[in-house]
Amino acid sequence: MPLLSRIITTPIAIEVRRGALERLAPLLADGQISSGGKVAVIVGPGRGEEVAREIRGGLPDATFVPLRGSGSVQDALQAIEELRAGWFDAVVGIGGGRTLDAAKYAASMAGLPFVAVATTLTNDGLASPVASLASAGRKASYGVTPPLAVFVDIDHVRDAPVEHTRSGVGDVLSNLSALADWELAREVTGEPVDGLAASLARSAADALLPLAPGSDRFLTSLADSLILSGIAMSAAGSSRPCSGACHEISHALDALHSSPGLHGAQVALGALFATWWRRDEDLLAILRDAVERHGLPATPEQLGITNADFAEALLEAPRTRPGRFTVLEHRVISADAVHGVIEDYVVAITS
Ligand SMILES: [Zn+2]
């Protein structure tokens, strides 16, 4: 008897809408996550009061757990202590990328269901089984239980700094380069490609290509695409469909140059460089257009770093994800060649 279907872990409730934060209590009850509102609410530092004002009326029994810092492993460990001191139906994380990653990690470690409420759209961690946290100055990715529910408040997303939304766009666009790396690995090393995961990740990125930034429709599509990317990772059982050489370069920038840009800006530059280095002219034209339209960086200078900084990151990048085969492992860049390669890239991408 052949296997006729498979089960993929996905959130049981997803709501992308205006006013999601105000309606948190009924959304939790409708999703059968918490009928009485006995939840722990993890918020970023300094945001507790503001968020409390919006949700306190509907969730009088919620316990607020503000992160002490900006979402490091240590901040998450502190939150875990507080989660273990009480009894909760679920953990609700409210905020942007770093807060949600720390809250997702804390909930997973405490063995509690997690509800992600996004007020900005900075990365594809919303619905993913991965949390990216800093520890001792380095960022690392941890496998975690994916969220039980994902709510995106479009009113808050619209008011968020434009760099945050751009970062989300960059993270989604980088799927196309990550998928090309995955295909390359299939051709060169025989690594299997999960067609469903690839299809979800590609659809997420393709949906954004025709859209100009600014409208609520665009923000809703971006939220959908980030959620789909997370589900693609759950389907694959790894970050593979959304993370290739683009992300290796970003991890190296985090480690060597203290994250010079937001995650999505770094992976956008990484995706453009990787696509050029893969000699994929068609995809390069598509990505270049999109990166320009959304004001994302195409050169090291536009990210605020020197070519020498970028050279260090390119040399370090393959070491950041041992075992992951991308164009950087296929066409290895030597220390002697790296400066010339970057000069050629900058000429090609700006001409
Ligand atoms: Zn990413």
Residues whose N, C-alpha, C, O or C-beta is under 5 A from the ligand:
A	BS01	ZN	D171 C242
